[in-house]
Amino acid sequence: MNHTFKILVFFLFGISCLQAQNETYTASVEVKVSDTAFVNLRDYSNDFVYDMKYATDDNFLKTKVYDCAECMLRLKTVKALIAANKDFLKKGYRIKLYDCYRPLDIQKKMWEIVSNPIYVADPKKGSIHNRGGAVDISLVDITGKEVDMGTSFDFFGIMASHNFKQLSKEILANRAYLKKTMIKNGFNSFDSEWWHYNLKTGLKDNVSNQKWKCN
């Protein structure tokens, strides 16, 4: 084998190795995220409004229980929520978020503050919020004004129920529109709370204590 041929073989071998390395690198960065993995909604859409009540003391507990105002959910919940929001956007509205995934440690903390299953789910059983499949929401219009739903978020009384009909036609229509659109996109409503929606396919997911980093 002459010197020139050796150089050519070495050159071709080097190119082959470089291509293999590039292929390996490409494969490693294109990692598919599981539908049950926890993700941050902000990483998937900028079309939501946030008012994460439990990251403030403006809630029925009268104290802050989240370190920061992030909406973490399982990816399948995020996909369904984005689909619903696209429907609302077509009509000039968008979803406003009050609460999303709630780690089990936070559920325990809430239970310590208010140990009443009427207001807080017992952490021994866990709730759909602890599974990453529930959201507490309302709607805002194009100006950012919240749509009138008849009561505030976390109002514990009969007026917050979908079954309570002694409200104005406008309020009943607003609740019905929210409910119809969410159900169309894979969620179930919760009779006693107009703001609460569960992803149908998330009801059997495991309770989790997944944590997130605060920027």
N, C-alpha and C positions, 0 to 999 in steps of 0.2 A: 504494500500500500504506500503510494507516494505521499509526499508532504502536503501537496495541494488537496488531494482527496481526503486526507485526515482532517484538514481544516474544515472542508465542506461538511463532512459527517458530523464533526463537533458543533458546527454552526446550526445544522438542521436539528440536531439533538437538543440544543439549547432552546430553539424556537418551540419545539414540541413540549419541553418542560414548562416553558413560560405559559403556553396555552393551557396546559393542564392545571397550573397554579391559578390562572384566571378563572377557569371553569369551576375550580374548587371554591374560590373566593365568592363567585357569583352565587353558587348554590348555598353558601353559608349565610349570605345576607338576605336571601329571599325565603325567609322562614315564614311558614303559614301560621297565623295566629288561630288558635282553637276558638270555636264559638262560645265555649264556656270559660275562656280566660278573662280575667278582669282587666279592663282598659279604662282610660280616661276619656270621657266624652269629648272634651276639648280637642283631643288629638284627631278626631274624626269629623268634626263639624264646628263652624263658627256661627251657626244660625240659631243658637239658643240664648235665652236670658236666664241669668242665675240670681237667685235670692235664697241661698242655702241657709235656712233658718237655724240649724243646729251648730253652725259655725259662728253664731252670734248668741247673744242672750235674749234676742227677740223671738222667744218661743214659749210654749206653755211650761217648760221646765224652769224658765227664767235664768238659765245658765248656758254657757258655751260648752259643748261636748265634743265637737270636732276641732282639730288643730287648724284646719284650713278648709276653704270652701271649694272642694273639688267634687265632681260628680263621677264616681267610679261605678261601673256596671259590667256585667258579663257582656262580651262582644255581641252575642245574639240579641240582647236587650237594646244595646246601642243601635244596631241595625234597624230594629223595629221602630225605635223611637225616632230615628232620622227619617224613616219612611213616613211616619205619622206627621212629623214636622213639615215635610215637603208638601203634604196635603193642606196643612194649615197655611203655609206660606202662599199657596195659590189663591187663598181667600183674603190675604192681607193680615194674617195672624202668625204668631209663633209661640212655641212652648216656653213657659217660665218654670224653672225648676226650684222646688223647695227642699227636696231630699231624694237621695238615690240609694246606692249601696251603703249599708250600715254594718261595720265589723261587729262581731259578737262581743268583743270587749266594750264597745260603745253601748251595745244593747244592755249589757250588765250594769254599766254606769248609769244609764237612764233608769233602769229598774231600781237601783239603789236610791235614786232621787224620788221616783214615783212608783212604788210597788203596788200598782193597781192595774190588772189586765184590761180594764176598760180603756185605759189611756196608753199603756205601754205593754208590748208583748213580753211574756215571761221568757227570759233567755234560755231557760231549760228546754223550751220547745223551739224557740227561734221564730222569726217571721220571714216573709218573703223578702223584706228589706235586707235581712242577713244572708240571703241567697243570691243577691245581685240581680233580682228579677222584678223589683218594684220601684216605682217612681211616684213622687208626690208633685203634682203639677197644676198649673193654671195656664191661661192664655193672655197674651198682650196684643194690642193692635199695632198698626204701623207706626204710631207715635210713641209706643212703649207703655201706653196706659193699660193697666190690667183690666181685663174683661170682668164685668160684674157677675159673680157666681152666687151672690146672696149672703155668703158668710166669709169670714177670713179663713185662711189655712189653719188647720188644727182647732177648729171650732167644735167643741164637744157638746153637741145638742142635736135635737131632731131636725133642725133646719138644714143641717149639713147633709142630710140623707137624700139620695136620689129619689126616694119614695115620697118625700115631702113635697106636696104640690101647692101649698098655700103661699106661692111666690108669684112675682110678676111674670107675664108672658115672656118678657125679654130674658129674665134670669133662667127660666125653665128652658128656653130655646138655647141659651148659651151652654147650659149643662148638657143638654141633649146633643148639641153639636160636638162638644168635647168627647162625650161618651161614644157617640157613633163613630167618630174618626179613629179613636183609640182602639175600639173593638175591631174595626175594619183592618187595622194593622197588627193584630195579634195579641191584644191585651184584654184582660177582664177588668170590669169595674168592681168597686167595693161599695156595697149598698149604703153604708152609714157615712162614707166620706167621699164627697164629690171629686176630691183632688187625687185620690189614690187609685193607681192602676198596676195590675200584675201581668207580667208576660205569661201567657198560657203555657208555653213550653219551659218555663223556669220554675214551676211549682215544685218539681221533684229534685231540683238541684240541692246539693248539700249546703247546710249552713256553713259559713266561712268566717274566718278572722283575718282575712287579707288586709294588709295595711298599705297606705300610699304615702309617698314623700311629698312634703310641702316645699314649694319653691321659695 
